[in-house]
């Protein structure tokens, strides 16, 4: 009988590794993957905007005035209104929109409106609420006028101020024009009153501030006005008859612009009529409107295509203000 001495084989380390290598490699990959995922999770999500076209909700900063009657115009200022008109709500009433831009909306108190909160709505959402009181006011519930502009924007006390706009009516009734004063507000004496234009005299106690129309309980949106310190005389402040003194002499203006026919560019500073007529660039000044006058823009160096004057230098701001005041005061030949 053939006898074989059976021996129990003990697997070697190398043979074990060979058999286990695929499983080990798989386990290593799983471990590495988990490590990478854990590391990535610590970095946070990448900065993405899920809706880049979404607008921010509007924010109302102020409502002026904060009370009014049906038909009154209300100015709403703030941010993120957008350039496309949305809607304005006073409680449950939809207000009529007069104008709309990203920072300012003007709307009208509608029929049936009651005291409540004003909210502005656009594509970004609904704004915060601002309280607004609706009442009949001292004007018997009639809408307040709307001031579009005032002329001039700066002049001396005692001078005439024009208020242009709509809805003044043919008679002031309970309405009055007020200017800022050191003690608060001062009423301006009325010179004439028409539906689209009111003329008043600048009161002696007036100071720089807002011009408004009020019925006692309500006031229109104000327009900034400044008070000039003194009346400007063309003959002594700008150019005297002998052309020997005045601002235009000191700055050399009269040396070049002495005559409309022979002066530079057909422009003369010899008298108010010549200054108003201007030269080859057109009228140089608009009485009562310094901000629209070519001579002011040239002196400030802000008129495209025309060299700043006086040539070779700059007129000090304080002297330019004298010329502005003279124009705003009506370009008097005095």
PEFEN-V103712 format. One record per residue. RES is the residue in one small letter. OMEGA is omega in whole degrees, 0 to 359 (999 if undefined). NEAR is the number of other ideal C-beta (glycine too) atoms within 12 Angstrom. D_CENTER is the distance of its C-alpha to the mean C-alpha in whole Angstrom. Layout:
res->RES omega->OMEGA near->NEAR d_center->D_CENTER
res->RES omega->OMEGA near->NEAR d_center->D_CENTER
This chain:
res->x omega->181 near->3 d_center->118
res->x omega->181 near->4 d_center->115
res->x omega->176 near->5 d_center->113
res->x omega->181 near->6 d_center->110
res->x omega->182 near->6 d_center->108
res->x omega->177 near->6 d_center->105
res->x omega->179 near->6 d_center->102
res->x omega->180 near->6 d_center->99
res->x omega->174 near->7 d_center->96
res->x omega->184 near->8 d_center->94
res->x omega->180 near->12 d_center->90
res->x omega->181 near->10 d_center->89
res->x omega->182 near->10 d_center->86
res->x omega->179 near->10 d_center->85
res->x omega->178 near->12 d_center->86
res->x omega->180 near->13 d_center->84
res->x omega->181 near->14 d_center->81
res->x omega->181 near->13 d_center->82
res->x omega->185 near->13 d_center->82
res->x omega->187 near->16 d_center->79
res->x omega->179 near->14 d_center->76
res->x omega->181 near->12 d_center->75
res->x omega->180 near->14 d_center->74
res->x omega->180 near->15 d_center->73
res->x omega->179 near->13 d_center->70
res->x omega->179 near->13 d_center->69
res->x omega->179 near->14 d_center->68
res->x omega->179 near->15 d_center->67
res->x omega->179 near->14 d_center->64
res->x omega->181 near->14 d_center->63
res->x omega->179 near->14 d_center->63
res->x omega->180 near->14 d_center->61
res->x omega->179 near->14 d_center->58
res->x omega->180 near->14 d_center->58
res->x omega->180 near->14 d_center->57
res->x omega->180 near->14 d_center->54
res->x omega->180 near->13 d_center->53
res->x omega->180 near->12 d_center->53
res->x omega->180 near->12 d_center->51
res->x omega->182 near->13 d_center->48
res->x omega->179 near->11 d_center->48
res->x omega->182 near->10 d_center->47
res->x omega->181 near->11 d_center->44
res->x omega->180 near->9 d_center->42
res->x omega->177 near->10 d_center->40
res->x omega->182 near->8 d_center->39
res->x omega->179 near->8 d_center->35
res->x omega->176 near->8 d_center->34
res->x omega->184 near->9 d_center->31
res->x omega->181 near->9 d_center->33
res->x omega->185 near->10 d_center->30
res->x omega->182 near->8 d_center->28
res->x omega->183 near->9 d_center->26
res->x omega->179 near->13 d_center->25
res->x omega->175 near->21 d_center->22
res->x omega->177 near->19 d_center->21
res->x omega->180 near->22 d_center->20
res->x omega->178 near->37 d_center->17
res->x omega->179 near->25 d_center->16
res->x omega->179 near->35 d_center->15
res->x omega->183 near->20 d_center->14
res->x omega->174 near->23 d_center->14
res->x omega->182 near->36 d_center->15
res->x omega->349 near->29 d_center->15
res->x omega->182 near->33 d_center->17
res->x omega->175 near->26 d_center->20
res->x omega->180 near->29 d_center->22
res->x omega->181 near->41 d_center->23
res->x omega->178 near->31 d_center->26
res->x omega->180 near->28 d_center->26
res->x omega->179 near->30 d_center->24
res->x omega->176 near->44 d_center->21
res->x omega->182 near->37 d_center->18
res->x omega->178 near->44 d_center->16
res->x omega->181 near->37 d_center->12
res->x omega->180 near->46 d_center->12
res->x omega->181 near->25 d_center->10
res->x omega->182 near->30 d_center->11
res->x omega->176 near->24 d_center->12
res->x omega->175 near->28 d_center->14
res->x omega->183 near->36 d_center->14
res->x omega->180 near->27 d_center->15
res->x omega->177 near->16 d_center->14
res->x omega->184 near->17 d_center->18
res->x omega->173 near->23 d_center->18
res->x omega->179 near->30 d_center->20
res->x omega->178 near->27 d_center->21
res->x omega->182 near->42 d_center->20
res->x omega->170 near->30 d_center->23
res->x omega->190 near->37 d_center->24
res->x omega->178 near->23 d_center->27
res->x omega->184 near->14 d_center->29
res->x omega->179 near->25 d_center->28
res->x omega->182 near->22 d_center->25
res->x omega->178 near->40 d_center->22
res->x omega->183 near->26 d_center->22
res->x omega->177 near->27 d_center->18
res->x omega->178 near->24 d_center->16
res->x omega->185 near->23 d_center->13
res->x omega->166 near->27 d_center->13
res->x omega->189 near->23 d_center->10
res->x omega->184 near->23 d_center->10
res->x omega->185 near->22 d_center->8
res->x omega->176 near->28 d_center->8
res->x omega->176 near->42 d_center->12
res->x omega->183 near->29 d_center->13
res->x omega->187 near->37 d_center->17
res->x omega->177 near->29 d_center->20
res->x omega->186 near->42 d_center->23
res->x omega->174 near->30 d_center->26
res->x omega->178 near->17 d_center->29
res->x omega->181 near->15 d_center->31
res->x omega->177 near->32 d_center->28
res->x omega->179 near->18 d_center->30
res->x omega->182 near->19 d_center->28
res->x omega->181 near->23 d_center->27
res->x omega->176 near->27 d_center->24
res->x omega->176 near->43 d_center->21
res->x omega->179 near->33 d_center->21
res->x omega->183 near->43 d_center->19
res->x omega->173 near->31 d_center->21
res->x omega->184 near->33 d_center->20
res->x omega->181 near->21 d_center->23
res->x omega->180 near->22 d_center->22
res->x omega->183 near->19 d_center->23
res->x omega->182 near->23 d_center->23
res->x omega->169 near->32 d_center->20
res->x omega->182 near->22 d_center->21
res->x omega->177 near->21 d_center->22
res->x omega->185 near->30 d_center->21
res->x omega->178 near->19 d_center->23
res->x omega->182 near->36 d_center->23
res->x omega->178 near->26 d_center->26
res->x omega->179 near->32 d_center->27
res->x omega->180 near->24 d_center->29
res->x omega->179 near->23 d_center->30
res->x omega->181 near->29 d_center->29
res->x omega->182 near->21 d_center->31
res->x omega->177 near->32 d_center->30
res->x omega->179 near->20 d_center->32
res->x omega->179 near->22 d_center->30
res->x omega->179 near->25 d_center->29
res->x omega->174 near->31 d_center->25
res->x omega->176 near->41 d_center->23
res->x omega->176 near->37 d_center->21
res->x omega->178 near->30 d_center->18
res->x omega->179 near->36 d_center->16
res->x omega->178 near->24 d_center->15
res->x omega->175 near->24 d_center->15
res->x omega->181 near->37 d_center->17
res->x omega->354 near->33 d_center->19
res->x omega->178 near->37 d_center->19
res->x omega->180 near->26 d_center->16
res->x omega->175 near->35 d_center->19
res->x omega->184 near->39 d_center->23
res->x omega->174 near->28 d_center->26
res->x omega->182 near->29 d_center->27
res->x omega->179 near->21 d_center->30
res->x omega->181 near->31 d_center->28
res->x omega->176 near->28 d_center->27
res->x omega->178 near->41 d_center->23
res->x omega->172 near->36 d_center->22
res->x omega->178 near->42 d_center->20
res->x omega->180 near->25 d_center->20
res->x omega->181 near->30 d_center->19
res->x omega->173 near->23 d_center->22
res->x omega->177 near->27 d_center->24
res->x omega->184 near->35 d_center->25
res->x omega->181 near->24 d_center->29
res->x omega->180 near->15 d_center->32
res->x omega->184 near->15 d_center->32
res->x omega->182 near->28 d_center->30
res->x omega->179 near->21 d_center->32
res->x omega->183 near->20 d_center->31
res->x omega->174 near->38 d_center->27
res->x omega->178 near->32 d_center->27
res->x omega->181 near->43 d_center->24
res->x omega->175 near->34 d_center->23
res->x omega->177 near->39 d_center->21
res->x omega->177 near->27 d_center->21
res->x omega->181 near->23 d_center->24
res->x omega->182 near->15 d_center->26
res->x omega->180 near->12 d_center->28
res->x omega->180 near->14 d_center->25
res->x omega->179 near->25 d_center->24
res->x omega->180 near->29 d_center->26
res->x omega->180 near->26 d_center->27
res->x omega->177 near->37 d_center->27
res->x omega->182 near->24 d_center->30
res->x omega->177 near->25 d_center->30
res->x omega->175 near->20 d_center->31
res->x omega->184 near->21 d_center->31
res->x omega->176 near->25 d_center->29
res->x omega->188 near->21 d_center->29
res->x omega->183 near->19 d_center->27
res->x omega->181 near->21 d_center->24
res->x omega->177 near->28 d_center->24
res->x omega->177 near->38 d_center->25
res->x omega->178 near->24 d_center->26
res->x omega->175 near->37 d_center->27
res->x omega->179 near->24 d_center->28
res->x omega->183 near->39 d_center->26
res->x omega->182 near->30 d_center->28
res->x omega->183 near->18 d_center->30
res->x omega->183 near->20 d_center->28
res->x omega->174 near->35 d_center->25
res->x omega->179 near->25 d_center->22
res->x omega->180 near->21 d_center->19
res->x omega->185 near->24 d_center->17
res->x omega->171 near->28 d_center->15
res->x omega->181 near->44 d_center->17
res->x omega->169 near->36 d_center->18
res->x omega->184 near->45 d_center->21
res->x omega->173 near->34 d_center->23
res->x omega->181 near->33 d_center->27
res->x omega->179 near->21 d_center->28
res->x omega->183 near->24 d_center->27
res->x omega->178 near->38 d_center->23
res->x omega->176 near->33 d_center->20
res->x omega->171 near->38 d_center->18
res->x omega->185 near->35 d_center->14
res->x omega->175 near->26 d_center->14
res->x omega->184 near->31 d_center->12
res->x omega->178 near->20 d_center->12
res->x omega->180 near->38 d_center->16
res->x omega->180 near->29 d_center->18
res->x omega->177 near->33 d_center->22
res->x omega->185 near->28 d_center->24
res->x omega->185 near->17 d_center->27
res->x omega->176 near->18 d_center->29
res->x omega->182 near->23 d_center->30
res->x omega->177 near->34 d_center->31
res->x omega->179 near->23 d_center->34
res->x omega->185 near->34 d_center->34
res->x omega->181 near->24 d_center->38
res->x omega->183 near->22 d_center->38
res->x omega->185 near->25 d_center->34
res->x omega->182 near->40 d_center->34
res->x omega->179 near->37 d_center->37
res->x omega->186 near->21 d_center->41
res->x omega->180 near->17 d_center->43
res->x omega->180 near->12 d_center->45
res->x omega->180 near->23 d_center->43
res->x omega->180 near->14 d_center->44
res->x omega->182 near->19 d_center->41
res->x omega->184 near->29 d_center->37
res->x omega->182 near->32 d_center->34
res->x omega->175 near->40 d_center->35
res->x omega->182 near->26 d_center->38
res->x omega->182 near->22 d_center->37
res->x omega->178 near->28 d_center->35
res->x omega->182 near->22 d_center->37
res->x omega->185 near->35 d_center->35
res->x omega->179 near->31 d_center->38
res->x omega->180 near->23 d_center->41
res->x omega->184 near->25 d_center->39
res->x omega->185 near->36 d_center->38
res->x omega->186 near->23 d_center->41
res->x omega->181 near->20 d_center->41
res->x omega->182 near->23 d_center->40
res->x omega->186 near->14 d_center->43
res->x omega->179 near->14 d_center->44
res->x omega->181 near->25 d_center->41
res->x omega->177 near->25 d_center->39
res->x omega->178 near->25 d_center->37
res->x omega->183 near->20 d_center->38
res->x omega->180 near->34 d_center->35
res->x omega->174 near->31 d_center->37
res->x omega->186 near->43 d_center->35
res->x omega->181 near->33 d_center->38
res->x omega->182 near->28 d_center->37
res->x omega->181 near->30 d_center->34
res->x omega->179 near->18 d_center->35
res->x omega->180 near->30 d_center->35
res->x omega->179 near->36 d_center->32
res->x omega->181 near->30 d_center->30
res->x omega->180 near->26 d_center->33
res->x omega->183 near->27 d_center->32
res->x omega->185 near->29 d_center->34
res->x omega->180 near->17 d_center->34
res->x omega->178 near->23 d_center->30
res->x omega->181 near->21 d_center->30
res->x omega->185 near->22 d_center->29
res->x omega->182 near->39 d_center->28
res->x omega->176 near->39 d_center->26
res->x omega->182 near->26 d_center->24
res->x omega->180 near->26 d_center->25
res->x omega->183 near->30 d_center->23
res->x omega->178 near->28 d_center->20
res->x omega->183 near->35 d_center->20
res->x omega->180 near->23 d_center->17
res->x omega->189 near->23 d_center->19
res->x omega->182 near->33 d_center->22
res->x omega->182 near->33 d_center->24
res->x omega->179 near->45 d_center->26
res->x omega->180 near->32 d_center->22
res->x omega->178 near->29 d_center->21
res->x omega->178 near->34 d_center->25
res->x omega->179 near->36 d_center->25
res->x omega->180 near->24 d_center->22
res->x omega->183 near->20 d_center->23
res->x omega->179 near->18 d_center->20
res->x omega->181 near->20 d_center->22
res->x omega->174 near->11 d_center->23
res->x omega->179 near->12 d_center->27
res->x omega->181 near->24 d_center->28
res->x omega->178 near->20 d_center->29
res->x omega->179 near->21 d_center->28
res->x omega->0 near->35 d_center->30
res->x omega->184 near->29 d_center->32
res->x omega->178 near->20 d_center->34
res->x omega->180 near->12 d_center->35
res->x omega->179 near->16 d_center->32
res->x omega->176 near->18 d_center->29
res->x omega->179 near->29 d_center->29
res->x omega->183 near->16 d_center->27
res->x omega->180 near->14 d_center->24
res->x omega->179 near->13 d_center->26
res->x omega->175 near->26 d_center->28
res->x omega->179 near->30 d_center->25
res->x omega->177 near->25 d_center->23
res->x omega->178 near->34 d_center->26
res->x omega->177 near->41 d_center->26
res->x omega->181 near->36 d_center->23
res->x omega->179 near->36 d_center->24
res->x omega->179 near->44 d_center->27
res->x omega->180 near->40 d_center->25
res->x omega->179 near->39 d_center->23
res->x omega->174 near->40 d_center->26
res->x omega->178 near->28 d_center->28
res->x omega->180 near->34 d_center->29
res->x omega->176 near->24 d_center->33
res->x omega->185 near->21 d_center->36
res->x omega->999 near->19 d_center->37
